[in-house]
Amino acid sequence: QVKLEESGGGLVQAGDSLRLSCAASGRTLSRYVMGWFRQAPGKEREFVGHISWSGSNTYYSDSVKGRFTISMDNAKNTVYLQMNSLKPEDTAIYYCAATSPATGKYEYWGQGTQVTVSS
């Protein structure tokens, strides 16, 4: 079992930066892919980006590419989402997730952290 816990959300102004953390515990995570998702009120959950546990591969959605960066601290079992140049449309609950090595699907989820960007 993998447990994920996000932190770092808050209220910021447009143009500000914020860094979210996702602390992972449980099984050895060397074969996992860690993803970030977000869900705005009244909208479906949206993929933000992911990183391989080795940290060597990252991928971002077009909506955040160039503004958001995902990184990994293997020693701390923690994944980060650095968000720069935030926009009001980035307002959402942000979730981190981990894939199952057996299925390749995101099967482990954190509880989410709220990010609100005011204009």
PyRosetta script that sets phi, psi and omega in degrees:
from pyrosetta import init, pose_from_sequence

init()
pose = pose_from_sequence("QVKLEESGGGLVQAGDSLRLSCAASGRTLSRYVMGWFRQAPGKEREFVGHISWSGSNTYYSDSVKGRFTISMDNAKNTVYLQMNSLKPEDTAIYYCAATSPATGKYEYWGQGTQVTVSS")
pose.set_psi(1, 141.4)
pose.set_omega(1, 178.2)
pose.set_phi(2, -115.1)
pose.set_psi(2, 132.0)
pose.set_omega(2, 176.3)
pose.set_phi(3, -112.1)
pose.set_psi(3, 132.8)
pose.set_omega(3, -179.5)
pose.set_phi(4, -123.1)
pose.set_psi(4, 138.6)
pose.set_omega(4, 179.8)
pose.set_phi(5, -138.6)
pose.set_psi(5, 116.7)
pose.set_omega(5, 179.4)
pose.set_phi(6, -88.5)
pose.set_psi(6, 154.7)
pose.set_omega(6, 173.8)
pose.set_phi(7, -156.2)
pose.set_psi(7, 166.6)
pose.set_omega(7, 174.3)
pose.set_phi(8, 105.5)
pose.set_psi(8, -2.9)
pose.set_omega(8, 179.5)
pose.set_phi(9, -69.8)
pose.set_psi(9, 169.4)
pose.set_omega(9, 178.8)
pose.set_phi(10, 170.0)
pose.set_psi(10, -169.7)
pose.set_omega(10, 179.7)
pose.set_phi(11, -105.8)
pose.set_psi(11, 123.2)
pose.set_omega(11, 179.4)
pose.set_phi(12, -133.3)
pose.set_psi(12, 170.6)
pose.set_omega(12, 176.9)
pose.set_phi(13, -98.0)
pose.set_psi(13, 158.9)
pose.set_omega(13, 177.7)
pose.set_phi(14, -56.3)
pose.set_psi(14, 135.6)
pose.set_omega(14, -178.2)
pose.set_phi(15, 95.0)
pose.set_psi(15, -16.0)
pose.set_omega(15, -179.6)
pose.set_phi(16, -76.6)
pose.set_psi(16, 173.4)
pose.set_omega(16, 176.7)
pose.set_phi(17, -119.2)
pose.set_psi(17, 156.7)
pose.set_omega(17, 178.9)
pose.set_phi(18, -152.9)
pose.set_psi(18, 144.1)
pose.set_omega(18, 176.5)
pose.set_phi(19, -120.4)
pose.set_psi(19, 123.5)
pose.set_omega(19, 175.2)
pose.set_phi(20, -96.4)
pose.set_psi(20, 148.2)
pose.set_omega(20, 177.0)
pose.set_phi(21, -120.8)
pose.set_psi(21, 150.5)
pose.set_omega(21, 175.6)
pose.set_phi(22, -135.4)
pose.set_psi(22, 107.4)
pose.set_omega(22, 179.4)
pose.set_phi(23, -89.3)
pose.set_psi(23, 126.9)
pose.set_omega(23, -178.0)
pose.set_phi(24, -110.7)
pose.set_psi(24, 142.8)
pose.set_omega(24, 176.6)
pose.set_phi(25, -145.5)
pose.set_psi(25, 162.5)
pose.set_omega(25, 179.8)
pose.set_phi(26, 119.3)
pose.set_psi(26, -126.1)
pose.set_omega(26, -175.7)
pose.set_phi(27, -71.3)
pose.set_psi(27, 165.5)
pose.set_omega(27, 172.7)
pose.set_phi(28, -62.4)
pose.set_psi(28, 127.6)
pose.set_omega(28, -169.9)
pose.set_phi(29, -101.8)
pose.set_psi(29, 15.6)
pose.set_omega(29, -173.2)
pose.set_phi(30, -65.1)
pose.set_psi(30, -20.9)
pose.set_omega(30, -179.3)
pose.set_phi(31, -105.4)
pose.set_psi(31, 11.3)
pose.set_omega(31, -175.4)
pose.set_phi(32, -95.6)
pose.set_psi(32, 152.7)
pose.set_omega(32, 167.4)
pose.set_phi(33, -106.9)
pose.set_psi(33, 132.7)
pose.set_omega(33, -178.2)
pose.set_phi(34, -107.0)
pose.set_psi(34, 127.8)
pose.set_omega(34, -177.2)
pose.set_phi(35, -119.9)
pose.set_psi(35, 157.8)
pose.set_omega(35, 171.1)
pose.set_phi(36, -118.0)
pose.set_psi(36, 135.6)
pose.set_omega(36, 177.6)
pose.set_phi(37, -130.3)
pose.set_psi(37, 164.6)
pose.set_omega(37, 174.4)
pose.set_phi(38, -145.6)
pose.set_psi(38, 155.0)
pose.set_omega(38, 178.0)
pose.set_phi(39, -139.7)
pose.set_psi(39, 118.2)
pose.set_omega(39, 177.7)
pose.set_phi(40, -90.2)
pose.set_psi(40, 157.4)
pose.set_omega(40, 179.8)
pose.set_phi(41, -55.8)
pose.set_psi(41, 128.7)
pose.set_omega(41, 176.8)
pose.set_phi(42, 77.1)
pose.set_psi(42, 5.2)
pose.set_omega(42, -179.5)
pose.set_phi(43, -120.5)
pose.set_psi(43, 163.0)
pose.set_omega(43, 177.7)
pose.set_phi(44, -77.6)
pose.set_psi(44, 158.4)
pose.set_omega(44, 177.3)
pose.set_phi(45, -62.7)
pose.set_psi(45, 138.0)
pose.set_omega(45, -174.7)
pose.set_phi(46, -120.3)
pose.set_psi(46, 136.4)
pose.set_omega(46, 175.4)
pose.set_phi(47, -73.4)
pose.set_psi(47, 133.0)
pose.set_omega(47, 179.1)
pose.set_phi(48, -103.2)
pose.set_psi(48, -49.6)
pose.set_omega(48, -179.4)
pose.set_phi(49, 176.1)
pose.set_psi(49, 171.8)
pose.set_omega(49, 176.9)
pose.set_phi(50, -146.9)
pose.set_psi(50, 166.2)
pose.set_omega(50, 178.7)
pose.set_phi(51, -143.7)
pose.set_psi(51, 141.4)
pose.set_omega(51, 174.3)
pose.set_phi(52, -73.8)
pose.set_psi(52, 154.6)
pose.set_omega(52, -175.7)
pose.set_phi(53, -62.8)
pose.set_psi(53, -26.6)
pose.set_omega(53, 176.6)
pose.set_phi(54, -71.1)
pose.set_psi(54, -18.7)
pose.set_omega(54, -178.7)
pose.set_phi(55, 84.9)
pose.set_psi(55, 1.3)
pose.set_omega(55, -173.5)
pose.set_phi(56, -83.6)
pose.set_psi(56, -20.1)
pose.set_omega(56, -177.3)
pose.set_phi(57, -126.4)
pose.set_psi(57, 129.6)
pose.set_omega(57, 175.4)
pose.set_phi(58, -131.3)
pose.set_psi(58, 156.6)
pose.set_omega(58, 178.0)
pose.set_phi(59, -150.7)
pose.set_psi(59, 140.5)
pose.set_omega(59, -176.8)
pose.set_phi(60, -130.9)
pose.set_psi(60, 151.0)
pose.set_omega(60, 172.4)
pose.set_phi(61, -72.6)
pose.set_psi(61, 157.3)
pose.set_omega(61, -178.8)
pose.set_phi(62, -62.7)
pose.set_psi(62, -29.3)
pose.set_omega(62, -175.7)
pose.set_phi(63, -69.3)
pose.set_psi(63, -20.4)
pose.set_omega(63, -177.4)
pose.set_phi(64, -121.2)
pose.set_psi(64, -8.0)
pose.set_omega(64, -176.7)
pose.set_phi(65, -57.6)
pose.set_psi(65, 132.2)
pose.set_omega(65, -178.6)
pose.set_phi(66, 90.0)
pose.set_psi(66, -15.8)
pose.set_omega(66, 179.2)
pose.set_phi(67, -113.2)
pose.set_psi(67, -33.9)
pose.set_omega(67, -177.5)
pose.set_phi(68, -108.6)
pose.set_psi(68, 145.9)
pose.set_omega(68, 177.7)
pose.set_phi(69, -135.7)
pose.set_psi(69, 130.5)
pose.set_omega(69, 177.0)
pose.set_phi(70, -103.2)
pose.set_psi(70, 133.7)
pose.set_omega(70, 178.7)
pose.set_phi(71, -139.0)
pose.set_psi(71, 170.9)
pose.set_omega(71, -172.2)
pose.set_phi(72, -135.1)
pose.set_psi(72, 137.0)
pose.set_omega(72, 169.4)
pose.set_phi(73, -118.1)
pose.set_psi(73, 96.1)
pose.set_omega(73, -174.9)
pose.set_phi(74, -63.6)
pose.set_psi(74, -34.0)
pose.set_omega(74, -179.1)
pose.set_phi(75, -63.5)
pose.set_psi(75, -30.9)
pose.set_omega(75, -179.2)
pose.set_phi(76, -101.2)
pose.set_psi(76, 1.0)
pose.set_omega(76, -176.1)
pose.set_phi(77, 51.0)
pose.set_psi(77, 44.8)
pose.set_omega(77, -174.4)
pose.set_phi(78, -131.0)
pose.set_psi(78, 137.6)
pose.set_omega(78, 176.0)
pose.set_phi(79, -111.0)
pose.set_psi(79, 142.1)
pose.set_omega(79, -178.0)
pose.set_phi(80, -119.7)
pose.set_psi(80, 150.0)
pose.set_omega(80, 171.1)
pose.set_phi(81, -125.5)
pose.set_psi(81, 103.9)
pose.set_omega(81, 176.6)
pose.set_phi(82, -87.5)
pose.set_psi(82, 121.3)
pose.set_omega(82, -176.7)
pose.set_phi(83, -116.6)
pose.set_psi(83, 117.8)
pose.set_omega(83, 179.2)
pose.set_phi(84, -114.9)
pose.set_psi(84, 162.1)
pose.set_omega(84, 178.0)
pose.set_phi(85, 49.2)
pose.set_psi(85, 49.5)
pose.set_omega(85, -175.7)
pose.set_phi(86, -64.8)
pose.set_psi(86, 146.0)
pose.set_omega(86, -179.3)
pose.set_phi(87, -120.8)
pose.set_psi(87, 157.0)
pose.set_omega(87, 176.9)
pose.set_phi(88, -55.1)
pose.set_psi(88, -33.1)
pose.set_omega(88, -179.8)
pose.set_phi(89, -71.8)
pose.set_psi(89, -6.4)
pose.set_omega(89, 173.5)
pose.set_phi(90, -82.7)
pose.set_psi(90, -5.8)
pose.set_omega(90, 179.0)
pose.set_phi(91, -61.2)
pose.set_psi(91, 124.9)
pose.set_omega(91, -176.8)
pose.set_phi(92, -178.1)
pose.set_psi(92, 170.8)
pose.set_omega(92, 165.8)
pose.set_phi(93, -88.6)
pose.set_psi(93, 128.6)
pose.set_omega(93, -178.1)
pose.set_phi(94, -104.1)
pose.set_psi(94, 132.6)
pose.set_omega(94, -178.2)
pose.set_phi(95, -121.8)
pose.set_psi(95, 141.4)
pose.set_omega(95, 166.9)
pose.set_phi(96, -102.6)
pose.set_psi(96, 154.5)
pose.set_omega(96, -176.6)
pose.set_phi(97, -147.8)
pose.set_psi(97, 156.8)
pose.set_omega(97, 178.6)
pose.set_phi(98, -128.2)
pose.set_psi(98, 141.2)
pose.set_omega(98, 178.3)
pose.set_phi(99, -81.8)
pose.set_psi(99, 156.3)
pose.set_omega(99, 170.3)
pose.set_phi(100, -86.1)
pose.set_psi(100, 128.2)
pose.set_omega(100, 178.0)
pose.set_phi(101, -59.4)
pose.set_psi(101, -26.7)
pose.set_omega(101, -177.3)
pose.set_phi(102, -74.5)
pose.set_psi(102, -37.2)
pose.set_omega(102, -173.6)
pose.set_phi(103, -110.9)
pose.set_psi(103, -22.2)
pose.set_omega(103, -174.7)
pose.set_phi(104, 75.9)
pose.set_psi(104, 5.3)
pose.set_omega(104, -179.7)
pose.set_phi(105, -100.4)
pose.set_psi(105, 153.2)
pose.set_omega(105, 177.3)
pose.set_phi(106, -73.4)
pose.set_psi(106, 109.2)
pose.set_omega(106, -176.2)
pose.set_phi(107, -117.2)
pose.set_psi(107, -10.3)
pose.set_omega(107, -179.7)
pose.set_phi(108, -121.1)
pose.set_psi(108, 131.2)
pose.set_omega(108, -174.5)
pose.set_phi(109, -133.0)
pose.set_psi(109, 146.6)
pose.set_omega(109, 171.6)
pose.set_phi(110, -84.8)
pose.set_psi(110, -179.4)
pose.set_omega(110, -176.5)
pose.set_phi(111, -85.3)
pose.set_psi(111, -13.5)
pose.set_omega(111, 178.2)
pose.set_phi(112, 94.9)
pose.set_psi(112, 153.9)
pose.set_omega(112, 175.6)
pose.set_phi(113, -138.4)
pose.set_psi(113, 137.0)
pose.set_omega(113, -173.5)
pose.set_phi(114, -82.8)
pose.set_psi(114, 131.9)
pose.set_omega(114, 172.0)
pose.set_phi(115, -120.7)
pose.set_psi(115, 123.9)
pose.set_omega(115, 178.5)
pose.set_phi(116, -123.9)
pose.set_psi(116, 126.1)
pose.set_omega(116, -179.0)
pose.set_phi(117, -115.2)
pose.set_psi(117, 116.9)
pose.set_omega(117, 179.9)
pose.set_phi(118, -91.7)
pose.set_psi(118, 150.8)
pose.set_omega(118, -178.2)
pose.set_phi(119, -89.0)
pose.dump_pdb("model.pdb")
